[in-house]
Amino acid sequence: MSERVVVLGVTGSIAAYKAADIASRLTKEGIEVHVVMTSAAERFITPLTLQTLSRHEVLTSAAADRPDWRPVHIALADKASLLLIAPASANVLAELAHGLAGHPLAEIALATRAPMLLAPAMNGNMWQHPATQSNIATLKTRGAQFIGPAEGLLACGYEGIGRMAEPVEIVDAALSLLSF
Ligand SMILES: Cc1cc2nc3c(=O)[nH]c(=O)nc-3n(C[C@H](O)[C@H](O)[C@H](O)COP(=O)(O)O)c2cc1C
């Protein structure tokens, strides 16, 4: 099988800790995993945890300048077989829908030609807001695939839609996209 490389984007959600499980499961499947974190994600989980579980250095906004002629975000965008963002915040969905490129994860999303799988996690009102739904529709028309969110008790105290899909489901969806 050809090399399978997942760029795993992690954003600023309480579900960010579940990205550790996703990174671990993908790595155990023999997949090369490169984690890219937003600055907000670093408030929820440390790069060290994700670096250890993914077995690769984590790209953070602060670490984007490397002593290499090739910008690391372009190298990762080209290398990716799949861009998986889990959890995907409302903010990042908006940035991606509008083609913004203000940090390494958004830059990679613009530069890569790999398929994109998004696992949103947010408060139910944020999810149902017309702005978020419009951003999702835009991303779907461009071919982005979504998994979740699910219903349940949310960390914000709400009950309803907004929970990130379970890591095992996200990994299964990623594996099936990688098999095409
Ligand atoms: C405790 C806490 C939990 C949060 N959880 C979420 C969440 O699940 N989904 C979301 O879209 N935003 C959530 N936010 C807000 C984001 O962290 C915020 O919008 C941030 O700017 C997102 O940045 P990013 O998209 O660059 O990662 C949360 C904020 C806090 C303080």
PDBQT file of the ligand as one rigid body, heavy atoms in Angstrom, charges set to zero:
ROOT
HETATM    1  C1  LIG A 201     -13.832  26.005  27.773  1.00  0.00    +0.000 C 
HETATM    2  C2  LIG A 201     -14.048  26.365  26.321  1.00  0.00    +0.000 A 
HETATM    3  C3  LIG A 201     -14.532  25.403  25.476  1.00  0.00    +0.000 A 
HETATM    4  C4  LIG A 201     -14.737  25.696  24.113  1.00  0.00    +0.000 A 
HETATM    5  N1  LIG A 201     -15.223  24.730  23.298  1.00  0.00    +0.000 NA
HETATM    6  C5  LIG A 201     -15.466  25.028  22.005  1.00  0.00    +0.000 A 
HETATM    7  C6  LIG A 201     -16.004  24.033  21.141  1.00  0.00    +0.000 A 
HETATM    8  O1  LIG A 201     -16.234  22.870  21.507  1.00  0.00    +0.000 OA
HETATM    9  N2  LIG A 201     -16.234  24.378  19.849  1.00  0.00    +0.000 N 
HETATM   10  C7  LIG A 201     -15.989  25.628  19.369  1.00  0.00    +0.000 A 
HETATM   11  O2  LIG A 201     -16.252  25.881  18.198  1.00  0.00    +0.000 OA
HETATM   12  N3  LIG A 201     -15.454  26.594  20.169  1.00  0.00    +0.000 NA
HETATM   13  C8  LIG A 201     -15.203  26.309  21.468  1.00  0.00    +0.000 A 
HETATM   14  N4  LIG A 201     -14.665  27.275  22.282  1.00  0.00    +0.000 N 
HETATM   15  C9  LIG A 201     -14.332  28.593  21.707  1.00  0.00    +0.000 C 
HETATM   16  C10 LIG A 201     -13.048  28.505  20.876  1.00  0.00    +0.000 C 
HETATM   17  O3  LIG A 201     -11.969  28.051  21.682  1.00  0.00    +0.000 OA
HETATM   18  C11 LIG A 201     -12.731  29.878  20.258  1.00  0.00    +0.000 C 
HETATM   19  O4  LIG A 201     -13.753  30.229  19.347  1.00  0.00    +0.000 OA
HETATM   20  C12 LIG A 201     -11.378  29.911  19.599  1.00  0.00    +0.000 C 
HETATM   21  O5  LIG A 201     -11.154  31.213  19.103  1.00  0.00    +0.000 OA
HETATM   22  C13 LIG A 201     -11.262  28.895  18.475  1.00  0.00    +0.000 C 
HETATM   23  O6  LIG A 201     -10.018  29.059  17.854  1.00  0.00    +0.000 OA
HETATM   24  P1  LIG A 201      -9.477  28.081  16.721  1.00  0.00    +0.000 P 
HETATM   25  O7  LIG A 201     -10.611  27.861  15.777  1.00  0.00    +0.000 OA
HETATM   26  O8  LIG A 201      -8.360  28.857  16.088  1.00  0.00    +0.000 OA
HETATM   27  O9  LIG A 201      -8.975  26.854  17.369  1.00  0.00    +0.000 OA
HETATM   28  C14 LIG A 201     -14.450  26.991  23.621  1.00  0.00    +0.000 A 
HETATM   29  C15 LIG A 201     -13.942  27.957  24.499  1.00  0.00    +0.000 A 
HETATM   30  C16 LIG A 201     -13.738  27.642  25.829  1.00  0.00    +0.000 A 
HETATM   31  C17 LIG A 201     -13.171  28.715  26.758  1.00  0.00    +0.000 C 
ENDROOT
TORSDOF 0
